[in-house]
Amino acid sequence: MSDAVDHRVDPSASPRWMLRLRRAARGQPTFVFFPHAGGSPLSVRQLMAALPLSAGVAAVNLPRGGNIDGISPPRRVARAVDGATNGWLALDQTDDPLRLILVGNSYGALLAYEMAWSLTRAGVPLERLVVSGFRSPDLAPVDAPLYRLPSRRLRAELAARFGMASGDWEGTVAEEALRADLEACDTYRHAHSGRLTIPIDVLHMLDDPSVSSDDLLAWAAVTTARTRITRHAIGHFPWTTDPDAVARIILQLVQDDGRDDAPSVFLQTEATHDERGWA
């Protein structure tokens, strides 16, 4: 497949739970993206356009309900991950070798984490996990479930916690998908006795008040490999608000694994938008 592809995404074009949007050039990474609650492959469009054409791109394509795919959205993480794993394994796996990096934001970070377990058990090698906007999955829940709230109050809570505008999920189908993802997140309980064996990069988004530094540091408890936490002047939905910045960040993380003598958990502070000249 040519690297010169159209950056537009049509999630209704495939019934699969995972879409491969672009193949990686030889030796280059393939990023598999897991969007926030209520998101779709369309959530990856701007970030995909900001990445070099040599980078491979795939995105989870969960059923969104309504007439889009005729399948109800998964209301449990296990169902979402099973579908995404089967979708990935059904794709043409001819890249040799495949540098696979899972990237998840908010609810997508939880899906990416569980997907890492699922692919590891299936014998699929992973290079790393990159997460943001979500507390470590082994922490006990502390907030009341959101998915049960009436629409008006739910909108207010989402706006207060994450900065989500009401127009971000207008319509019955959009609300159904959002509530399904929130229910999956709210009902999730960590059940792994062991730990992953891949490095985890945690983006601490300084303009995102929804998750604390301690909750992000706790990601170190779910892997035996190195955990790196980097700080960035971006908000809870950076794939939309700062796609160029996010593209630079994840590419830099892939290129720089840190010092050989670095501790198993360490922090790096990224420059601000003005200092780096980001738009």
N, C-alpha and C positions, 0 to 999 in steps of 0.2 A: 504494500500500500504506500502511495506517495505521501511524503510529509506535508505537501502543499494541500492541506485540506480546508474545507469550509468550517469556520468556527461556530456556525449556527448549530444548535442542538434541537432535535425533534424527538422527545422522549416517547411519543406515541408511535414512532416508527418501528419499535421493537417490543415484543411482549416480555423480553428477558428482564430479569431483576438487576442486571449489570450491563452497562453499555461500554463498549470499547470505542472511544472517540478518535483516538490517533495512536498509531504504533510508534514506538521509540526507535530512533536511529541506533545502530549497533553500539553497544556499550553505554547508552544513555539510560537514565532512570525512567520508569513508568510510575506515574502517580495515580493512585486510585482514590477518588474523592468521595467523602461522605458528608453531605450538607446538613445544616441545622434542621430542627423539627419543622415539618411542612415543606421542606425543600425538595428539589428534583434536579435532574441533570442540567436544567436551565440555570440553576444556582451556580454552576461551574463555568458558565459561558465566558464571563469577563476574565476570570482567572486563567482559563485555558488560553485565551487570546494573549494574555500577558506572558505566558511561558514560551520558551523557544520552540520552534517547530520540531526540533530534534527530540524533545521530551515526549514520552508516551503519556496518554491521558485516558483514564476510564472513570466512570462515575456510577455509584449505586443508583438503581432505577426502581425504587419501591413502587408498588401499585398505589395510585392516588385516589382510586374510587371513581364514582360517577360513570360517565360514558367514555372516560379516557382509556381504560383498559378492561373494564368489566370485572375487576377483582377488587375486593375490599382491602383497604390499607391494613397492614399488619399491626396488631395492637400489643404484640409482645416482641421483645428484642430477639428472642430465639427464632421466631418465625421470619423476621426480617433478615437475620444473618443466614439462616438456612437457605432462603431464597437467593440472597446475594452470592453466597458461596457456590451454590449449584449453577447460578448464572455465570460466575467467573470461570468455573471449571469447564463449562460448555463452550467457552470462547476458544478461538483458534490460538493455541499456545505454541507458536513456532519461533518465538524469540529465543535466542541462545547466546549467552545466558540472559535471563530476565531479571532486571534490578527492580524489585517491586517495593514500593513505598506507599503505605496507607496513610491518608491525611483526612482527619475528621475535625469538624468544628461543632461545638455545642453538642446536641444530641448525636450528631455524626461522630464525635469523638468516642462516645460509648459504642456505637456500631462498629467503628474501626477497630477498637480494642477487642471486641468479641469476634470480629472477623479475623483478627490476627490469630486468635486461638483456633478458630475453625480451619483456617488455611494451614496452620502449623500441623494440626492433626491430620490434614489431608496430604501432608508431605510437600507442601508448596513453600519454598524458601522465601523469606522476607528480609529486606535490608533494614527497615526501620519503621517506626510508627511516629507520626507527627500529630499532636492533638492540641486543641485550644478551646477555651470557653466552657470547660466542663471539669468538675472536681474528679479526683481519682475514683474509679468505679468500685473500689473495695470499701469506700466510706459508707456508713449508714446514712439513709436519707434523713434530712432534717426539715424539709419544707412540706407543707400540706399539698396533696395532689392538685395539679392545675386543671387536668382534663375534665373534672367534674363541675367546674365553675360555669355559671351562665355566661353567654356570649359577651355581654357588656363588661362584666367584671373580669373575664379572662383577658379581654383586650387591654383593660387598664393594668392588670398585673404584668402582662407581657411588655407593655410600654415602660412600666416602672422598672422592671428587672433587666430588660435587654435593649430597650430603646426601639422596640418593634412598633412601627406605625400601623394603624388600623387598616390602611390600604394594602398592607403586605399580604393579607389573607382574606380578601373580599370574596364572597361567594360560598355556596353550600359545599361544593367539592373541596375547595381550599380549606375550609374549616374542618371538614371531615378528616382530611389528611393530617392537618395540624393536631387535632384532638387525638387521633390514633397514635401519632408519634409521641405526644405528651403522655398518653396512657402507657405506652411501652416503656418510656423513660421512668415514669412514676412507679411502675410496678416492678421494675428491675431490681433484682437482688444478686449480688456477687456470689458465685458458687464455685469458684476455682480454688483448689487447695494448693496448687503450685503457682509458679510465676512464669511469665514469658521469658524468653532468652534473647530478645532483640532489643536494641537501643530504642529509647523513647525520647523524642524532643517535645517539650511542652512550651507552647507560646503563652507567655503571660501578657495579655493584652491590657495595657495600662489604662485605657479608656473604657474598660469593661468592668463594672462594679459587681457583676453577678457571681463571681467566684473569687475566693480569697487566695492569698499567696500560700497559706498553709495547705489549703485543699489542692493546689497545684503541685506543691512539693510532695504530697502524698503519692503522686504517680510513681515515685521511686520504689514504692513497696510492691509494685505489680510486675517487676522485671528483675532478672538477675544481671542484666547488662547495664550499661551506663545510661543515666538519665540526665538530660541537659535542659535547663530552663532558661529561656531567653526572653528578655523584656522588650516590648515594642509599643510605640505610641499609636495604637489602633484600637477600635471598638469591637463590639461583640459580633458584628457581621462584616468582617474585613474583606471577604471574597467579593462583596458588592461595593463597599465604600472605599477599599484600598487594594484592589487586585494587583496593581503593579508592585506594591510593597510586599504583599504576601508572596508573590512569585519570586521576588528577590530573596525573601527570607528563606523559603523552603529550598531554593537552589543553593543558597549559601550553606544551609545546614547539611545538605548532601555532600557539598564539596569539602566542608571542614568538619571532620569528626572530632575535633578537639585535640588537646595535647595527649601524648601517650602517657604522661605522668599525672594527668588530671584525676581527681577523685571520682568515685562512682556517681556522685550527685554534685553538679556544679552549676553556677549561674553565669550568664553573660547578659550584659545590658546593651541593647541596640540603640543607635542614635535616634533622635527625634526626626520627624518629617522634615523640619527646616534644615537640620544639620546634614541630612542625606539628600536633600533636594527632591524629596518625594512630592508628588502632586497631592 
